[in-house]
Amino acid sequence: MRRPDQQTTTRPAPEATLGTGNGTGPAGPDAAPGAGPTAQSGAPGAGPDTPPAGARSAGPGEPSGPPAATGTPAGTSAAPPGTAGTGSAGAGFTGFTGEPTAEGALAPYLRGQAAEFLRSLRLHHEYSAPADAGGHGAAEAARALRRAARRIGGSLHTFRAALDPHWADQLRGELAWLTGILAREHAYANRLARLVDALHLLSGPTLPAARGARAAGEAAGADAQGRAALGVGAARAAALLERRLTLARTRSHSAALQALGSSRFHAIADAVALLASEVPAPSGHAGRAAAASLLEPAELAEQRLLTAVAALPPDDTGPYNEAQDAAWHQARLLLRLHRYAHEVVLGGADPGLTAPGHALDLHRDAVEAAGAAAAAARTPRIAPATAYALGVLHADQRHGVESARAAFRETWPYATALAAP
C-alpha cells in the first residue's frame, strides 16, 4: 500500500495492458444502492448506486443527482505509484504511452455493464412470473439491475467528455430515475429490519450500567424502571414502525412495478440495448481529443473525493449535529463515482476502499433509520411509553451514525486527506 500522502487513482504502469485488472491503486465501494433519485449507493445494494443528474441510487430522502464538483483545480492530477502526490499536473509522466482511451477501456466497460443490465432484466421478468412473484430471485435480479444501471450512470457522468454529451446526459438522467424507483422498496425493508432488531436489543434483559455516583441500589432501581418502561413501549413502537414502513414499502413496490411496465422504462431498455453494441462517440476535433485519454476525468473524480473527505467535520466537534450528515452523504457518492472510474481505468475495484465504502453505507443507513424513528415519534396521540421507546431508538441510531463515522476514519487509507484543514 502506498503512503498516506498518495492518491487513490493511479495511472497504469507504461508496460501495463489495458483491461487486465492489475491496477495497484486502492479500490472503491459498492453497494449498492442504494440509489433513489439521489444515490445510494447505492447505490443504490450498495453501494452511484450512481446518481445521474438529480438522482441517486441509495434510498428515499437522499440527494438525487451526481455530486457537484467540489472546486478541485482541474489541473491537479493523481500521483503515480511510488511517488508523492505533491507535484504538478502530469509530473513523472513525460512521454507516457499506453494511456486508457474511450475506445480501449470505456466502451468495453459500458458494453459489459449494458449486457449485465439486460441479463438482470431478463432474470427479473422470469422470477416475477406469477408462480415466483415476490421471491428471493426477483429481489436479487432487481439489485443486479440497479448495480449495472448505477455503473453505467456513474461512468457517463465521469467520462461525459469522452462521449456524446447530449446522449450521455439524457441516458444518465433516465437511469437515475430508474435506480431511484427500484431502490426504495429495498431501502424501506432494510430500514424496518434494522429498527425492529435494534428495539429487541434495547428492550432486552439488561441495560447499560448507570453513570454517576448513585448508590448501587438506586442505580438498580432506576435500571429496572427503565427496562420496564422500554419493554412496554418497545412492542408498540415496533408495531407502529412496521405499519408505517410496510405501507411505504408496499407503495414503493407498486411504483416499481408500474415503472417497469411503463413506456419510459422500455425506452431506457432500448437505449441500453443499443449501448451493448455501440457506444456513441463525441463529434469534432475537441471531442476526439477529450476521448484520447480517460486519465484526466478519472483523476478529477479522485480529487473531488479527496477534497470532500478533507472537508469532513473533525470527530471532536462536540455534540452530534444533523447538519453534518449532508457532507458525509456527499463523500459517499463521490467515493462511489471514484470507484467506478477506477474500474474503467484500471480494470478492477480497489480493495483499499472497500472498508471505507462500507462504513459510509452504514452511516447512510443509520441516518435514515434515525430519521424514521424520529418521524414515527411525531405520530399524533401515541402513548408516552411508545414515544419513550422511539426516543431511545433514535438515540441508538445516532450512536450508530457516530460509530460509522469513526469506522470510516479508522479505515480511510489516506490519512493526510482527513488531516487537511
C-alpha positions, 0 to 999 in steps of 0.5 A: 500500500502506498503512503498516506500522502498518495492518491487513490487513482493511479495511472497504469504502469507504461508496460501495463495492458489495458483491461487486465485488472492489475491496477495497484491503486486502492479500490472503491465501494459498492453497494449498492444502492442504494440509489433513489433519485439521489444515490445510494449507493447505492447505490443504490445494494450498495453501494452511484448506486450512481446518481445521474443528474438529480438522482441517486441510487441509495434510498428515499430522502437522499440527494438525487443527482451526481455530486457537484464538483467540489472546486478541485483545480482541474489541473491537479492530477493523481500521483503515480505509484511510488511517488508523492502526490505533491507535484504538478499536473502530469509530473513523472509522466513525460512521454507516457504511452499506453494511456486508457482511451474511450475506445480501449477501456470505456466502451468495453466497460459500458458494453459489459455493464449494458449486457449485465443490465439486460441479463438482470432484466431478463432474470427479473421478468422470469422470477416475477412470473406469477408462480415466483412473484415476490421471491428471493430471485426477483429481489436479487435480479432487481439489485443486479439491475440497479448495480449495472444501471448505477455503473453505467450512470456513474461512468457517463457522468465521469467520462461525459467528455469522452462521449456524446454529451447530449446522449450521455446526459439524457441516458444518465438522467433516465437511469437515475430515475430508474435506480431511484424507483427500484431502490426504495422498496429495498431501502424501506425493508432494510430500514424496518429490519434494522429498527425492529432488531435494534428495539429487541436489543434495547428492550432486552434483559439488561441495560447499560450500567448507570453513570454517576455516583448513585448508590448501587441500589438506586442505580438498580432501581432506576435500571429496572424502571427503565427496562420496564418502561422500554419493554412496554413501549418497545412492542408498540413502537415496533408495531407502529414502525412496521405499519408505517414502513410496510405501507411505504414499502408496499407503495414503493413496490407498486411504483416499481412495478408500474415503472417497469411496465411503463413506456419510459422504462422500455425506452431506457431498455432500448437505449441500453440495448443499443449501448451493448453494441455501440457506444456513441462517440463525441463529434469534432476535433475537441471531442476526439481529443477529450476521448484520447485519454480517460486519465484526466476525468478519472483523476478529477473524480479522485480529487473531488473525493479527496477534497470532500473527505478533507472537508469532513467535520473533525470527530471532536466537534462536540455534540452530534449535529444533523447538519453534518450528515449532508457532507458525509452523504456527499463523500459517499457518492463521490467515493462511489463515482471514484470507484467506478472510474477506477474500474474503467481505468484500471480494470478492477475495484480497489480493495483499499476502499472497500472498508471505507465504502462500507462504513459510509453505507452504514452511516447512510443507513443509520441516518435514515433509520434515525430519521424514521424513528424520529418521524414515527415519534411525531405520530399524533396521540401515541402513548408516552411509553411508545414515544419513550421507546422511539426516543431511545431508538433514535438515540441508538441510531445516532450512536450508530451514525457516530460509530460509522463515522469513526469506522470510516476514519479508522479505515480511510487509507489516506490519512493526510486527506482527513488531516487537511484543514 
